[in-house]
Amino acid sequence: MKKFMEEFKAFALRGNVVDLAVGVLIGGAFSGLVAAFTEDIIKPILDLFGGAGAGKELGWVIPVGSGILIGKFISAVINFLITAFIIFMIVKSLNKLSKIGQKPEAPKAPTTKVCPYCKSEIAIEATRCPHCTSQLEQ
C-alpha cells in the first residue's frame, strides 16, 4: 500500500496533472463569466436586431409550443468562440513563459560526412567509401 501511495503521489504532483487541474478550474470559472457576458450583453443586442424585444427570443415559434431559438444558438456560438480564443491566448502565453528560462539546445554532432571523391553521404566513422571504395582520411 505504501508503494501505491508513493506512485500516486508522484503521478498527482507531476507538472502535467497539476497544470490540467488548474486549467479545468480556471476554465470552469471563465466559462461562467463568458456565458453571463453572452446571455446578458450579446443576446439582448441580437434580439434588438432580430425584432424580438420584450423578453422574446430571436427565432421562430413552432405551433406545438417550442421554437427554433436562433438567438440562443448564436449566443452559444459566440460563447464558444470567446472561450476558445481566451484559452488559446492563455496557452500561448504560458508556452512563451515556460520557454523564458530554458537554454537553447546545443546542435547535435554530425553523424554523416560527404565523400570527397564521389560526393555521396557516408557514416562519419567510415574509413572507406561504400560507394566508390576510395580510402578516406581520418
C-alpha positions in Angstrom: 0.0 0.0 0.0 2.9 2.3 0.8 4.4 1.9 -2.7 1.0 2.5 -4.2 0.7 5.8 -2.3 4.2 6.9 -3.4 3.4 6.1 -7.0 0.1 8.0 -6.8 1.9 11.0 -5.1 4.5 11.0 -7.9 1.7 10.9 -10.5 -0.5 13.5 -8.9 2.3 16.0 -8.3 3.7 15.8 -11.8 3.6 19.1 -13.7 1.1 18.0 -16.3 -1.5 16.8 -13.8 -1.3 19.9 -11.7 -1.5 22.1 -14.8 -4.5 20.2 -16.1 -6.3 20.6 -12.7 -5.6 24.3 -12.7 -6.8 24.6 -16.3 -10.0 22.8 -15.6 -10.8 25.0 -12.6 -10.0 28.3 -14.4 -11.8 27.1 -17.5 -15.0 26.4 -15.5 -14.9 29.8 -13.8 -14.1 31.6 -17.0 -16.9 29.7 -18.8 -19.5 31.1 -16.4 -18.1 34.6 -17.0 -18.4 34.2 -20.7 -21.8 32.7 -20.5 -23.0 35.6 -18.5 -21.5 38.1 -21.0 -23.2 36.4 -24.0 -26.6 36.0 -22.2 -26.7 39.5 -20.7 -25.0 41.6 -23.3 -24.7 39.9 -26.7 -28.1 38.1 -26.7 -30.2 41.3 -26.0 -28.3 43.1 -28.8 -29.1 40.2 -31.2 -32.8 40.3 -30.0 -33.0 44.0 -30.8 -31.7 43.5 -34.4 -34.0 40.5 -34.8 -37.1 42.4 -33.7 -37.8 40.1 -30.8 -37.6 42.6 -27.9 -39.7 42.4 -24.7 -38.1 39.2 -23.5 -38.8 37.2 -26.6 -36.1 35.2 -28.2 -34.9 35.8 -31.8 -36.3 32.9 -33.8 -39.5 31.2 -35.0 -42.3 29.7 -32.8 -43.5 26.3 -33.8 -47.2 25.7 -33.2 -46.5 22.8 -30.7 -45.2 25.3 -28.2 -41.5 25.1 -28.7 -39.5 27.1 -31.2 -36.3 27.5 -33.1 -34.3 29.9 -31.0 -31.7 31.4 -33.2 -30.6 33.9 -30.6 -29.7 31.2 -28.1 -27.7 29.3 -30.8 -25.8 32.5 -31.9 -25.1 33.2 -28.2 -23.8 29.7 -27.7 -21.5 30.1 -30.8 -20.2 33.4 -29.6 -19.7 31.9 -26.1 -17.7 29.1 -27.6 -15.6 31.4 -29.8 -14.8 33.8 -26.9 -13.9 30.9 -24.6 -11.7 29.1 -27.2 -9.9 32.4 -28.1 -9.1 33.2 -24.5 -7.9 29.7 -23.7 -5.8 29.8 -26.9 -4.2 33.1 -25.7 -3.6 31.7 -22.2 -1.9 28.6 -23.5 0.1 30.6 -26.0 1.3 33.0 -23.2 2.0 30.1 -20.8 4.1 28.4 -23.5 6.1 31.6 -24.0 6.6 31.9 -20.3 7.8 28.3 -20.0 10.5 28.9 -22.7 11.9 32.0 -21.0 14.2 30.2 -18.5 15.3 27.4 -20.9 18.6 27.3 -22.6 18.6 26.7 -26.3 19.5 23.1 -27.3 23.1 22.6 -28.4 23.4 21.4 -32.0 23.9 17.6 -32.3 27.2 16.2 -33.5 27.1 15.2 -37.2 26.6 11.5 -37.9 27.5 11.6 -41.6 30.0 13.2 -43.9 30.5 13.6 -47.6 33.0 11.5 -49.6 35.5 13.9 -51.2 35.7 11.7 -54.3 32.1 10.7 -55.2 30.2 13.3 -53.1 27.9 10.6 -51.5 26.9 10.8 -47.9 28.6 8.2 -45.7 28.9 7.4 -42.0 31.3 9.7 -40.1 33.4 6.7 -38.8 33.9 5.2 -42.3 37.5 4.7 -43.5 36.4 3.7 -47.0 33.6 5.0 -49.1 31.0 2.2 -49.6 30.0 3.7 -53.0 33.4 4.4 -54.7 35.6 2.3 -52.3 38.1 5.2 -52.0 40.3 5.3 -49.0 39.3 8.2 -46.7 41.5 10.3 -44.5 40.7 10.3 -40.8 
